[in-house]
């Protein structure tokens, strides 16, 4: 078994991975241990992908790539830093484009290159590898599938030009309607023809640790889990699978994941999401589950469900605090001599942990 595998959505997943890489690098500097030499593979959700103005847009892949490569707009967590939008304005002047999903000029460069690669016969995995050469994210970045699997939302009521029962792309529901349009279900269009991208199943089965960071459990992690072979790999792997709650004190860390959870009938709590994933001992995917210290009261219930749970500070305020969270996830998984034992007291404090 080698390395760490992470299943991730966009902003939350990207920021967690950045903290994970920060911890591994600090461990190497502080202890002469394996640290950043440990290979990290990231399996990204591509259910948010869509065609827009003739271009293939991959929001989560790009957010991870930009964040780890140092090019993300930090204030919003997605898109490029120092962005301009002259091209989108020009497209709108022709009466084209989608006014609720404006793409920046620098970001459009990525989409143009990706689309050209895809239309020339490259797979999404191959295109992602080529794009990542520029950004050097420090991880092996894999799409969940090379097949188009797009998350759609079935509307429960008429809205604008849409009618009750219509399917609209998740991004339209999320961005245009801010997840407020009544909906009945999520549908992964194309799933019946999909298979895991090359390397995805092997990255899970051969890992030392699998981490599920604080990403949307329904439309990010849930979509990855829907890809044939992924759940089976998580159940069969010898690695321990540890997740980090995206819900703190009954509040979503970012975005509107509570609306997604409500639609699938899951309580928007750290306990609810932990039970949604379930324990591997009863057919779920988790061995361990980290909840925030404000949710310590649910640890006993999670333990009773067969999930090794513990409470820790989980707000990802910055890279050091996120590094401490990632290190705790590794420790929970029994990863080598992971934090805090492998670090001296000052290093722990520098990372944002408790000394």
Helices and strands as residue ranges (DSSP letters): E 4-8, H 11-31, G 35-37, E 40-44, E 50-52, E 55-57, H 59-69, H 86-93, H 105-119, H 124-135, E 140-143, E 150-155, E 167-169, H 170-171, I 172-176, E 183-189, G 191-193, H 200-205, E 209-212, H 221-226, H 230-236, E 240-244, E 247-248, E 251-252, H 257-263, H 270-277, G 280-282, E 288-292, G 293-298, H 299-304, E 308-312, H 319-332, H 345-351
